[in-house]
Amino acid sequence: MSVVSYVVEESGFLPLHDGSASAEIQAGCGVSKKAFKQAIGALYRNRRIVFEDCGIRRVPNC
């Protein structure tokens, strides 16, 4: 499952970010921290997510 799918499932917010611990990312998304950072980087460049202090949020209408 993709990172954006997790964000959608969590009502548009995922309480993880690039500074989260590897174990948290693995437990929350089932991917490595490297894969997570690559995925959120691509989503951010495509303006599908925004970074907040305590996680990432899906941009509406994406």
Secondary structure, 3 states (H helix, E strand, C coil): CCHHHHHHHCCCEECCCCCCCHHHHHHHHCCCHHHHHHHHHHHHHCCCEEEECCEEEECCCC
